[in-house]
């Protein structure tokens, strides 16, 4: 897998990693976050960038702090 080149690219990967580690489908994560089921997939594919409010909703649905997701994304950038 290629190294992410932007924070958005790294963030989408971190969201997918946390979702998979939690054993959640995109649809389940979307339901927990109060988002449309296709929106999570669009974020993970890099077709949409979430607002901070939406990113916070995703983090809460994953059971982690938004700061954790951002920190992990920054670490992927190096």
HELIX and SHEET records of a PDB file:
HELIX    1   1 UNK A    7  UNK A   21  1                                  15    
HELIX    2   2 UNK A   26  UNK A   33  1                                   8    
HELIX    3   3 UNK A   37  UNK A   44  1                                   8    
HELIX    4   4 UNK A   52  UNK A   62  1                                  11    
HELIX    5   5 UNK A   66  UNK A   77  1                                  12    
END                                                                             
